[in-house]
Amino acid sequence: MLADDGQRYWCKSLNNFQGERVPVTEQIVARLATVIGAPACAPQFVDLTPIVGWEFRSGTGRVIEAGWAHGSRAVEPVIETRSLDHRIEDDNPRRQAGIYALCDWLAGGDVQWLYCLSEENAYYSHDHGFYLTGPAWTASSLAAARDTPFPLSMPTDRLDRDELDRLAAALDRLP
């Protein structure tokens, strides 16, 4: 959606199809990505009041309700993917190291990324609704997963080792 700040955002409202915690999860993961310098679409809160009553998807009967939504600032033009290709292009050895760190740290599930065609295929982490142990996570599920690794099952060759060290140090500094 085009917001009043002139930026376009992909939004998830509280009454989205995936679950009411999903917009919260999206905000948490994207903001924590910012804290450690991992590549994620910039998060924003977006007020949906101007479009209340619009149908999410034609024929579903689900309409947008008043309130705040999670917004991921759109990067364009992009292709959504579930693979981490283009490793040697742009700054992807560094960017993809951040993606690996983010997924392992925050229990990345249903992982998917964007690569931006106008930025030499630069990768962005996005759509984090199934992170933090899933869309219906609880304090108990987070506590139970605290020391569980969540590595991506993809090759790690050609990741930027200095960036991996920087990310590990950034994670170690967190309270």
N, C-alpha and C positions, 0 to 999 in steps of 0.2 A: 504494500500500500504506500501511497505517497503521503507523507506526514507533513504537518505544518512547519517543520524545520527545513522543508525542501528536499529531504532525503527519502529514498525508497527503503522499505523494510519488509522482510518476510515476518509475519506475525503469527503468534499462537496465543489464543485467548484462553481464559479459564474454562470455558465450555467447549474446548477443542475435542476432537475425536479420540485422542490418545489418553486423556486423563487430566484431572484438575491440577495435579502436581507438575505436569510437564512444563508449563511456562515458568514455574519457579526453578525447576531443574535447569532449564535453558539459561535463565539469568545467572544462576550460580556458576555453572560451568563456563559460560562465556566470560564472566567477570574474573573467575579464577585463572582462566587462560591469560587474561590481561595482566594479572599479578605476576605470573611467571614468564611472560613474554612469548607465549605460544600463539600461533596464528589462528585466530578465530574471528568471525565476523563481529564487528563492534555491537555490543548489546545496548539496548535502549528500552525504556518503558514507553509504550505507545497507547494513547487514550483512544479507545474505539467508539466513544460516544457519537462522533459524527456519522458513523455508518451502522448504527444499531438497526437491527431488523434485516440486514442483508443476509442472504443465504450463503453459507460457506461454500457449498458445492451444489450445483443445480440438482434438484430432485431429492435432496436428503432431508429437507425440512429443518435442518439445524441452522439457526440464525445467530448472528452476532449479537451479543448482549453488551450492555453498557459496562464500562470498567476498563481496567488496564490490561494490556497484553505484553507479552515478551516480543520484542522486535530485534531481529538481526539485520543490521544494515546490509543492504544488497550490494554486492560487487558484480559488475557486469562487463562483458558477457561471460557467462560461466557454463560449465558442464558439471552436473552432479555425478559423482562416481563413488564406487565402493573399493576402488583400488588406488594404490599410491604409486602411480607411474610418474614419468617425467622427472625422475629423481635428480638428474644432472642438469636440468634446466633452471633458469632463474636462480633463486636462492633456496631451491627446494631441499637440498641436503640439510640446511639449517631448519627450514620451516617444517619439514617432515619429522625431524627429531622432536620438535615441539608437539606434533600430533601424537607421536608414540608416547611421549611423557604424559600428555593430557589423558589419553585413553587408559594408560596403566594406573595413574594416580586417581582418576575419578571414575573408575569402573565403566569404561566406555562400552556401551552395548548398541547394537544396530548402527554400527559406525558408517558414516558417509561423509564425504568431503566435496568441496567445490574446487575446481581449478579454473582460474581466471585467464581467459584467452588473451586479454589485453595486457596482461602482466607476465608474459612468457610462461604461462601455465603455472603460476604461483598457486599453491594449495592453501585452502582455508578450512579449518574445522567448522562444522555447522550441524544443526539438527541434533542437539544433545538430549533430547527427551528421554532416551533410554539409558542415560548415564546414571551414576550414583546407585547402582544395583537395580535399576528399572523404573518404569514410570510410576509405580505405586510405592516407592521407597519409604522406609520409616526409620526412625532413630535406631530401632533394633536391627534392621537389615544393614544399615550403615556400620553399626558397631560390629556386627558379625563379620563384615567384609573388610574391616580395618587393615588387617595384615595380609590379605589375599592379593596376590598379584593378578593383574588383568592385562597381560601382554597381548599385543596384536599378533595374529598368526600370519604375519607377512614378513618377507625378508628384510633384514636390517642393514644390508650392504649399502655402502656409500652415504650413510647418514653422517652428518658433521659431528665428529667426536668432540671437538671443542664446545659445540653447542650442547651436546649431551652432558658434558661436565658442568656447563653453566646452568643448565636446567636442574641437574641434581643438586647443585649448590643452592639454587633458588628454592627448591623444595625443602632442603635441609634447614633453611633459615626461617621457614614458616612456623608459627607457634602450633 
